[in-house]
């Protein structure tokens, strides 16, 4: 009787060469595909590096850096931008130190951002302020790490929460109050940041309230929330931005006076994003098992306690990826305000082409604008993944 030959065990290779053979050159088909894809990537990298180092005319960025970052914001009021920036560095560093930990890749990414800021916007006192923000962020991160495993960690967490809660009011007061320039003078990258920060902060509670209203047992409240959500989601954002420019002034109360266009755009962005967040949160609410609600009712808990301490935390935890995706979409959609004449980063990038000395160089300034949008979007995505890992989203 013939004995079947045992299959030879698969040889496990170690080291970089072994990894390449195991993953990229394991067979003829895989080897050919790896060579083709690698050649294409090398060609793309070569073209990009050649343009960045040799062919690109980057003087347009250096000559228009204040216009690109601040638009027509008066030079004597630029000091108003720095306190919120330093406060953001403090809140971000302390929060990351308490609730997370920087990896090597994140440290490299942050180092590249600082180098980028020093290369493109740091001139004179701006260099000192960028370095000061870096020192504040690093010091607050170290403090957060040291307090994380002590009995003062809870108090440090409360300080971080208060710092984040105070960030938006502080920035709003400095940029728009106490003799500040008109909001119509804000432009460039700062305008995109203001639109996204205010609309993001306001749309989260409004969207959650709409989702809870849609899930309510009271028919009047439920139908009202459904009507708002479906009506807003039925139209594209571009149409709503045009309505902010031409239609919304006729619907605002007269005692508000002539509301600035930027404020009207913020209102529209908040309502539009809230409608989508409401649908995302509604999906999270439906993912919570009904048995938990029934068990809470059986022990005598009220509707408010069940909703805000049992159902809502689980629902929000489940929809973090979809929520962050919508917020990143909001950040990118702020560039649409260029359609109505607002001087955001995209509009300023296009306006630089009217300067005689920079005609014919649209690639450089548009690539710079795209890079700025990508940095913020990528940072939000990384923070989301870190938050998911901390909360254990997707794990049991």
Residue pairs with C-beta under 8 A, 6 or more apart in sequence:
12 18
12 22
13 19
13 21
13 22
24 30
24 31
24 34
25 31
25 34
51 363
56 363
56 364
57 358
57 361
57 364
58 364
59 358
60 352
60 355
60 358
60 361
60 364
60 365
61 68
61 120
61 364
61 365
61 368
62 120
63 357
63 358
64 348
64 352
64 355
64 358
64 365
65 120
65 121
65 123
66 75
67 187
67 188
67 348
67 351
67 352
68 188
68 189
68 345
68 348
68 349
68 352
68 365
68 368
68 369
69 121
69 188
69 189
69 190
70 78
70 81
70 186
70 187
70 188
70 189
70 190
71 185
71 186
71 187
71 188
71 190
71 191
71 343
71 344
71 348
72 185
72 187
72 343
73 81
73 181
73 185
73 186
73 187
73 188
73 190
74 181
74 185
77 180
77 181
80 174
80 175
80 180
81 174
81 175
81 190
82 129
83 170
83 174
84 167
84 170
84 171
84 174
84 175
85 129
85 133
86 129
86 132
86 133
86 136
87 163
87 166
87 167
87 170
87 171
88 167
89 133
89 134
89 136
89 137
89 140
90 136
90 137
90 140
90 163
91 140
91 160
91 163
91 164
91 167
92 137
92 140
93 136
93 137
93 138
93 139
93 140
93 141
93 144
94 140
94 141
94 143
94 144
94 156
94 159
94 160
94 163
95 144
95 160
95 163
95 164
96 102
96 141
96 144
97 140
97 141
97 142
97 143
97 144
97 145
97 146
97 147
97 148
98 144
98 145
98 147
98 148
98 153
98 156
98 157
98 160
99 157
99 160
99 390
100 386
100 390
101 145
102 110
102 141
106 382
109 382
113 375
114 130
114 134
116 375
117 130
118 127
118 130
118 131
120 368
121 130
122 130
143 156
144 156
144 160
147 153
147 156
148 156
168 197
168 198
168 201
171 194
171 197
172 198
174 180
175 183
175 186
175 194
176 183
182 260
183 260
183 262
183 263
184 260
184 261
184 262
186 194
186 262
187 342
187 343
187 344
187 347
187 348
188 343
188 344
188 345
188 348
189 344
189 345
189 372
191 262
191 334
191 337
191 342
191 343
191 344
191 345
192 331
192 334
192 335
192 344
192 345
192 373
193 376
194 262
195 262
195 265
195 266
195 269
195 334
195 337
195 344
196 330
196 331
196 334
196 376
198 266
198 270
199 266
199 269
199 270
199 273
199 330
199 334
200 273
200 327
200 330
200 331
202 266
202 270
202 274
203 269
203 270
203 271
203 273
203 274
203 277
203 330
204 277
206 270
206 271
206 274
206 277
207 273
207 274
207 275
207 276
207 277
207 278
207 280
207 281
208 277
208 278
208 281
208 312
208 316
210 225
210 228
210 229
210 274
210 275
210 277
210 278
211 225
211 277
211 278
211 279
211 280
211 281
211 282
211 285
212 281
212 285
212 307
212 312
213 221
213 222
213 224
213 225
214 222
214 225
214 226
214 229
214 278
214 282
215 222
215 282
215 285
216 222
216 225
225 278
228 275
229 275
229 278
229 279
232 240
232 271
232 272
232 274
232 275
233 275
233 276
233 279
237 269
237 272
237 333
237 336
238 336
238 339
240 268
240 271
240 272
241 265
241 268
241 336
241 337
241 339
241 340
242 339
242 340
243 268
244 261
244 264
244 265
244 267
244 268
244 340
245 261
245 264
245 265
245 340
248 259
248 264
248 267
248 268
249 258
249 259
249 264
252 259
252 264
261 340
261 342
262 342
265 337
265 340
265 342
269 330
269 333
269 334
273 326
273 327
273 330
276 326
277 323
277 326
280 319
280 322
280 323
280 326
281 315
281 316
281 319
281 323
283 319
283 322
284 314
284 315
284 316
284 317
284 318
284 319
285 311
285 312
285 315
287 314
287 315
287 318
288 310
288 311
288 314
288 315
288 318
292 310
292 311
292 314
293 306
293 310
293 311
296 305
296 306
296 310
297 306
301 310
316 323
317 391
317 393
318 393
320 384
320 387
320 388
320 391
320 393
321 384
321 388
321 393
324 380
324 381
324 384
327 380
328 377
328 380
328 381
331 373
331 376
331 377
331 380
332 373
332 377
334 344
335 344
335 345
335 346
335 373
337 344
337 347
338 344
338 346
338 347
338 350
341 347
343 351
345 369
345 372
345 373
346 369
349 365
349 366
349 368
349 369
350 362
352 358
352 365
353 359
353 361
353 362
353 365
358 365
387 393
388 394
